[in-house]
Structures are given as C-alpha cells and as structure tokens.
Amino acid sequence: MPDAAARDSIFSAIDANFDRQVAFLQELVRFPSLRGREAPLQDWFARQMVTRGYAVDRFSIADVPDHPKMAPMVDADPAESMQVVASHRTANPTGRSLILQGHIDVVPEGPHGMWTYPPYSATIRDGWMYGRGAHDMKSGVACMVFAMDAIRAAGFEPAADVYVQTVTEEESTGNGALAALLRGYRADAALVPEPTGHTITRTQTGTIWFRLRVRGVPVHVAVAQDGTNAIMSAYALINALYAHTKVLNAEAKSNPWYADIKDPIKFNPGIIRGGDWASSTPAWCEVDCRIGLVPGMTPEEAMARVEACVKTAAKTDAFMANNPPEIIWTGFQTDPYVLEPGSEAEAVLAAAHASVHGGEMPERRTTAVNDTRYYGLYFGFPGLCYGPKGEVAHGFDERTSIEDLRTCTRTIATFIADWCGLRPKG
C-alpha cells in the first residue's frame, strides 16, 4: 500500500481532476464507436495520451501476426479496426508491470425514440450519465486514465512499465485485445475495468457466434403449398437450438463453477434477415445467433454440438433434408475462463478494494465474456476484471454512476501504486 501521505495526495488529485474526468467520459460517449467506426475515437484517444506524455502506438488488427485464437471477422475489416497503446516506460523498474485495458467499441443503440435521452448525448441527470457505452465500458476507460493522471498529479509515477490500452472487437470477437498481445505488449498482470460494480470476475462463460443460412423455394403465396418458406425453416432450427440449450443447461448443473447459477448457457437469435416480397414465399433466410459454453467445454466441442443439432433438425424437414442449411462462424469462438483464486495480483487488488470500501472484495460469476481470458489462458499472467458501477448494458437508457467513477478511480490508483510501486515523478 502507498503510505498515508502518498495515498492522500493521490486521492486529492482524483478529486481535483474529477470534473475533467467526467467531461472526458462525456467526450468518449459522444463518439458513436460502433463496430467498424471506432477509428475517430481511437484517434482522439491517441492525441489525449500524447498530450499526457505517453509514447503512443496506433495499429490495426491486420498489422499483427495471425494466431489460432483469432476469431473470424465476417462482417468487419481487420485493417480498419484500430488499437491504441499508450506506454509509460520506466528506467530501471523496481515494481511489477501492468496492462490497463478497456474496450471502446459499443453495440448498436436501437431505436432512438426508445431512449429517454439521445444515446450519444452523455446526458447527466440525478447522479447518472446516460448513453451507449457509458456503462459498458467507457466508464472504466475514464477510471484507468485518470487513476494514472492522479498518480502523476500527486508528484509520483509508477515504478514499473504501465500500458494503457484501448481496444476494439470486445463485443464481437475479442481480436483487439489479442492483437495488442501479439504486438508484444506483455506485463506481470492486466486489469480490465469492465463495469462489475466493484466485484472481481471469478469466472466467465465462453461464447460462439454463428449464422444460420437457409434456402427455400419461392412461389406466389396463392400456391404457397407448392414452395417452401425459408423463414419458417429457420424458425424450426431456432426452436431446435433452444431445445439444445436446455440440454446444455441440464448438464451445467454438475459444473463446479456454474452449478448454482440458473441456466448459465444463453442462446440468442439476435439478427434475422430474409425474403424479398410479402406475396412470395421467401427463398432465403439468415439468422445470426450466439450461444455460450461453461468451463470444461472447448469452443470446438460447442461448435460441433451446434452443427449436430442443426443437422438433426434439418432431417425432419423434407426440403432441408435435401438442401441442408449452412452454418457460418461469424465471430466469437471463445474459451471459458476461470480466474483461479490465490494470485498475488488479485490479493493486491483485494487490499486496494478493502482500503477504499472498508470491506472484502466480492466476486461474481458471469454468463458473458470479457477480454481477461487472453491474459490468463494464453499468455500466462493474471487477467483481473474489476470496475465501476452502472446499469443496463446493451439496453435502452444505459447509464453509469458518477460517484462510483470516483470510488473506482481511487481503487485502481491504489492498486497501481501498490502493484507497480511509486517513485517521485521524473
């Protein structure tokens, strides 16, 4: 832990800069950084970090070597998916190095009329900031940047290398985080300040994305019985996959990490397209889907079981039996990840949490994914997922708690100071 005087100085700097931190987050939220449109925000962020004195590296996913865990980017161009790493390098380091990583890609906002405030307005009301990405996870990005700012403003700097990273593709493949690792950025630990409500993420499920592509025979609806309806055929496959998910959730009741969580495997048909004319039976339909998997199952096993389910269901349909539907793997192919208890990095984070909150750091087990899996599973150092409080991820009126930004920034700054050590600035 930093000594009392250093801690007080850092906390005072957080308070002094807090209005700037909130304004910084508002600027982040005002960028509609949807998939394939993240570059303007990344350019702005890179400039922000240059003015702070960091060495900044801006690169695309296409600029790094391939890796077995790179997921397919069917609907996006890797060359246009930009990553930013701002490096604090320390001569003769005496502490432990750290990656601070947040994603700046956001999911589509849906009909704007369903929002109380425009989704990219970053409106503040009653202690909350509203906007797409305010909660997931631009709030965490603001916390990690201003935790480092506060350490410097208090007259210190980390006594080890720190890499402050903003990545893309977290919501669709995870390839942004992997690209930064393949670029060569490694550390003794990584902290990803996803909005966990000041809890540590103990486990995450894996995720698979796939597209069902179904054909049909178009005829005039007056003789619909002579054709086939690709939309209804796709509907039959969706129902089969829901039944498959029930089987997976029954199996998950014996999983040591998810036995006490109801239905941890989530299946979602998220996008549907099909047909050309209301008075013609549709000749095509595509459904983009997502399904999860628990620890103990590999992505390859989960994908094979999806294939078997679709193949079995198609055989019950006279047309699909002879015209099999296609499965196209479109994104996530992620392993589940368990942050095994007992790492020194987690102990330091728990102590930082306790010093700010006055109690034990709770843990959570999520049925979604985050980028920490890359660090813990493939590159041999712990990935900690811990961040501020917010609500309604991916939904209307997504929002983050303003006061929790301050609290989380204090915890992250304390963690950096303890993990990396402090020395006088310069």
Secondary structure, DSSP 8 states (H G I E B T S, - for coil): ---HHHHHHHHHHHHHTHHHHHHHHHHHHHS--BTT--HHHHHHHHHHHHHTT-EEEEEEGGGS---TT----TTS-GGG-EEEEEEE--SS--S--EEEEEE--B-----GGGSSS-TTS-EEETTEEESTTIIIIIHHHHHHHHHHHHHHHTTEEESS-EEEEEES-TTTT-HHHHHHHHTT---S-EEE----SS-EEEEE-EEEEEEEEEE----BGGGGGGS--HHHHHHHHHHHHHHHHHHHHHHHTT-TTTTTSS----EEEEEEEE-S-TTB--SEEEEEEEEEE-TT--HHHHHHHHHHHHHHHHHTSHHHHHS--EEEEEEEE---EE--TT-HHHHHHHHHHHHHHSS---EEEESS--THHIIIIISSS-EEE----EE-TTSTT-EEEHHHHHHHHHHHHHHHHHHH-EEE--
